[in-house]
Amino acid sequence: MPESPSSTDEPADGSGDELATDGGSTAGVDGRMSGLTTYLRERPRLRTLAIAGPPYGILVLFFAIPLLAMLVVSFQADQIGGAWTLHNYTDFLTSETYLTVVWRTFLISVQVTAIVAAVGYALAYSIVRFSRRTTLLLLLVILPFWTSYIIRMYAWINILQSDGVLDSLLDLAGLPALGLLYTDTAVLIGFTYVWLPLAVLPFYASLTNLDGDLIEASKDLGAGPIRTFLSVTLPMTINGVVTGIVLVFIPTFGSFITPRLLGGTNNIMIGMVIENQFKSAFNWPFGAAIGMVISVVVVALLVVAMRLGGGLFGAGGETA
Amino acid sequence: MSAIDRVTDPLERFTQAHAARMAAAVIVSVIAFLWLPIGVLVFMSFADGGVLSFPPDELTLRWYREFLTNDAAIDAIVTTLTISIPATGITVALSTMIAYAIDRYVFPGRSWLQLLATLPIIVPLVVTGVAMVLFFKGTLGLPDYVAVVIAHVIRTVPFATLVILPTFLSFDRGLEEASKDLGADEFETFRQVTLPNVFPGVVAGGLLAFTLSFNEFVYTYFVKGSGDPTLPVYIWNQIRYNVTPEVNVISVVFLAVAVSMVLAAVSITRVELIAQR
């Protein structure tokens, strides 16, 4: 287990301390620890290494290197350690089926992002500008986000399937059934549902930081609420908007759960193709190549987002 | 210009007049959209008549009883806990070290550490999942359990760090100076002054890490072999291949875990901290 060696060393001589008071035994630990801290204080580099080193090492070894391994494997034939080849990429990029899947995935991601951005921004704006019970509302928004993703999809299966909750209610109202499950609409609803809380948060944060005097000034100068929104509020909160868009677009583009559970057989998204390579086709290098294709799209989006000024990597850091 | 004004002016006036009402409508309808499906799940867990038939004829506790006597489901919960509990411990230790290092020290690669601790949130889960199965299983040949615990640590460290780091950054270091001026050494100061101040943030980070790990699906699904599914993998198999009414009960279990953990975390820190995602 990759545990940090420091700070957990219990006194091995605990047996001799049995009669000592609590303070006495901790003084022993303190003494030893202060010896260690003095030693480390005189060696600031070692001290930094002791604290930053373990998490650094673990993130590099178990996150960064696996991504590099994926890059390497994507150039191998048939299996890990196979001959070097470009076939995984050429097969993918010359297949009309796969390119169609990528294009469809892109379109769905754009639609989801647009819907979530619009609804999420409206919600964040309403909470920040018009509500006093922000803590409660924020809690109500984020709580669903912390429950299982699969469960949230399952809830929508209950609602959208034919004879499900929605159709039964429509039936009671004398309206025709919709039978939305296994359609594009179901996929859009499912994605909107899971990502809405995620997008509201950066919107909320940027709107809270917005100086209310600017809005007053705009109104004093004769602008109506819509003009004020378009020429003051929106431009001033563009960082939050970009962050929210990135946080929704990227996971949608890579998703396989939602289209698998809510979409029909003709709603295939690129994440499902990867899942298939690892769960039934067992062509790992090809799956790795598709993973790289997704990564390229993601990196391209991030570059654009940084240009537009999304504060992604500072999230939770210096801004707090 | 005036032509545009003629169109927009009534709109502006309408918005001005009804802004508060529109905002209330947005808040109520979106929060209803977020919570109604959850209400449906809870309601359906009491529904007689089996899977997915609405409206139910009768309400019953039958599925709860069946859930409690279903060894496969209980085993899945135990499996999940044997992964989530150690993963949470490791994550809290690592995230606290990251927060401490970023807050206190200036060192080469400091911004890289911050980037590395954020990236797992941004890289699509399916991509990291693939990378992990290739490297953990293909290259390192790690046993299932170790591979899954590591995967959960990578999944939870960014979120825990997002919660823990701000508590370090907002901590008034003058208190530490005062402690040292009064004769305490560095370790004593950490234990008596720093730790009590950052403790709520650390606990909240741990609670959220546990919640996330308990719900973790994508990494687990890729990295883990077929035997001993975690609860999310178990429920995925149920939904995909043979839905039983118990799934509704398990949904309620997930809800209960999430709600209690998040409320506990919120009660000891600020909601905005948890809300960072």
Interface residues (C-beta under 8 A of the other chain):
Chain A: M1 P2 E3 S4 D30 M33 S34 L36 T37 T38 R41 P44 R45 R47 T48 I51 A52 P54 P55 Y56 I58 L59 V60 F62 F63 A64 I65 P66 L67 A69 M70 V73 I80 V119 A122 L123 Y125 S126 I127 R129 F130 S131 T135 L137 L138 L139 L140 V141 I142 L143 P144 F145 W146 T147 S148 Y149 I150 I151 R152 M153 Y154 A155 W156 I157 N158 I159 Q161 D163 G164 V165 S168 Y193 L196 P197 L198 L201 Y204 A205 G224 P225 I226 R227 V246 L247 I250 P251 F253 G254 S255 F256 I257 R260 L261 G271 I274 E275 F278 W284 G287 A288 G291 I294 S295 V298 L302 L312 F313 A315 G316 G317 E318 A320
Chain B: T8 D9 L11 E12 R13 T15 Q16 A19 A20 M22 A23 A24 V26 I27 V30 I31 F33 L34 W35 P37 I38 V40 L41 M44 L52 S53 F54 P55 P86 I90 A93 L94 S95 M97 I98 Y100 A101 I102 R104 Y105 F107 G109 R110 L113 Q114 L115 L116 A117 T118 L119 P120 I122 V123 P124 L125 V126 V127 T128 V130 A131 M132 V133 L134 F135 F136 G138 T139 V146 V149 I150 A151 V153 I154 V157 T161 L162 V163 L165 P166 L169 S170 D185 E186 F187 E188 R191 L208 T211 L212 N215 F217 V218 F222 P232 I235 W236 I239 R240 V247 I250 S251 F254 L255 A258 V259 M261 V262 V266 V271 E272 I274 A275 Q276 R277
